Amino acid sequence: RYAAGTIVSSSGDAEYLVETRQVPPDRVACIPQAPAPAFRQVPPAPWSPTRLKRLLHVGGFTFAKGIHALARAASDLLLADAEATFTWVVPSADHARAVGMLDARVLSRVRLIGWAAQEELVEIYDRHGVFLFPSLFEGFGKVFLEAMARGLCVVGTPTGGMRDVLRPGANGALVPFNSAADVVAA
């Protein structure tokens, strides 16, 4: 009521303020976030067909991150391509539960990594080609921007900043929520 305006990162946040809190639309600005400098200062690793077979997810181990669709899609993709690998950056305390969600037949091609510093994440992104991010909810979700900045193809859902930034067929793929099959198809 007393502010000249509010800046939010995603159109979903702007819609919430306008529709639910009755903030006048001209008092809400939507300005997307950007990846941290560490992800933009050095050019990404060169693209190669090998990178396309290396799948990556970075995120917390919560239902809101779409981990059920993620685990099913990663398992199905690894079962379909014997050369594919999957790296899951998730808190170390959740590694056992993450492994338990994956198909046992693909575990030899799965690598779990605990939280890492930004500089280490840059190197991790640069070793991969496809970023799986089937989140159910994001305030914005900057990790998909980090992946894009490092040259990865992002397969995400229409939530948070992904719905504003990803353009299917141009810079990534948007798939329906809770659909491992659509993640695999993309």
N, C-alpha and C positions, 0 to 999 in steps of 0.2 A: 504494500500500500504506500510506503514511503520512498521506495526506490524509483529512480528514473527508469529503470529497466532491469531485465535479468538476461544473462548470457548462459545458454545451455549448449551442450555438445551435440545433441541429436534431435531430429525432428520429433521423435517420440516423446522426449522430455518437453519440448515446446508445446506439443499437442496436449500433454497432461496439464501443463500450467494454464493453457487457454480454456480447455474444455472442463477440467475438474476444479480448478482454483479461480476461474473467471478472470484471469489476467488478460488485459487487452492485448490482442496480437501485436500491435505496434510497440509494445513494451517488452517483447521477447525476441531476442536475437539468437539465431542458431549458428554457431561457429564451430565446425568440427575440430577435433584435436589433431595433433600431429605426433609422429613418433619422436622419441627423444633423440638428441643430436648423435648419440653413439650409433644409431641405426642409419643415419643419413650422411655421416662425415666421410665414410669410405665406400667406394663403389661396391655393389654386391659381387659375389663370386660369379664367374662366367657361367652361363646357362649350359647345361648338357643333358642329353637324354637320360643319363644315369640319375641325375637329380630328380627327374620326374617319378622315379620309382621309390623315392625316399619321402615318406609321409611324416608329418610333424603335427603335434598339438602341444600348446602351452596354456596351462590354466589350472585353476583350483579343482579339487576333487569334490564337486557339489552337483546335485541334481540340476541346478540352474544352468550349468555349463553343458548340458546335453550329453553327459558322459555315457549314458546307455546307448544312444545312437552312435556316439563316437566309437565306443568299444566294438559294437556290432559291425559298423562300417569298416573299421581298421582290420578286424578279423576277416571279414569277407574279402576285402581287397588283397590281403596277404595270401589268403587261400586261392584267390584267382590268379595271382602272379607270384611264382616261386622266387623271383628276384627282388620283390618289393620288401621294404623294411618300414618299421614304424617306431618313431621316437616320441615318448610321452614325457614332457616336462611337467612334473606335478610334485607337490611336497613329498619329501622322503617318507614321512609318516603314513602316507597313503599308498605307497608302492604295492604292498601286498594286496590291498583291496583292488587296485587298478589291474594287477595281474589276474586276479580272480574274475574279472569281467571279460577277459580276452579268451578266445578259443585256444585251448592248450596246444593244438597242432601248430600254432604260429609263434609261440613264445620264444623260440630260438632266434627269431628275427625282430624281436621287440626290445627296445632299450628304454629303460626308465631313468630319468635324470631328475634330481631334486632342484629346488630353486637355484638360479644362477644369476650372477652379476650381469649387467647389460652387455659388457664387452664379451663375456662368454656366450651370451644368448646370440649375439651377432654371428659368432662362429657357428653356433648350432643351426641357426636359420640358413646360413650359407651352405651347409651340407645337405639341405633338403630342397625339394621342389614343389610339394603340395602341402598346404596348411589346412588341416581339417578343424573347423570351428563351428560345430552345430549347436551353438548355445541357445538356450531357451529364453534367457534374459541377459541383457547387458545394459549398464548405464550408458556406456559408449563402447568399451572393449578395445583398448588400444593395441592388443597383441596382433590383431589382424592387420593393422597398419604397419607394425614392425615387420610382419611377414611380407607385406607388399613392398615395403622399402628395400627388402633384401631379395626381391625378385621372385618370390613364391607365388604360385597360383592359390588363391584363397577359395575354399568351399565353405560357405557360411550360411547363416539363416537371417531372415529379415528382422533383426532386432538391433537395438543400439545404433552405433555408427555404421554398421554393415549395411543397413537398409538405405542409408544416405549415400554411402561411398561406393559400394560394389555395384558395378554395372554388368549384369550377366552377358557373357560373350565378349566383353571388352577388357575387363580387368579382374574377373573372378566369376564365381557362380553362387547364386542364392538358391537354397533348397528349402522345402517345407520343414517345419519343426518336427522333431521325433521321428525322422524318416531316414534310417540307415540306408535303405535301398536308394533313395534319391542322392545321398552323399556318394554312394558307390557309382551311380550312373553319371553324376557330374564329374 
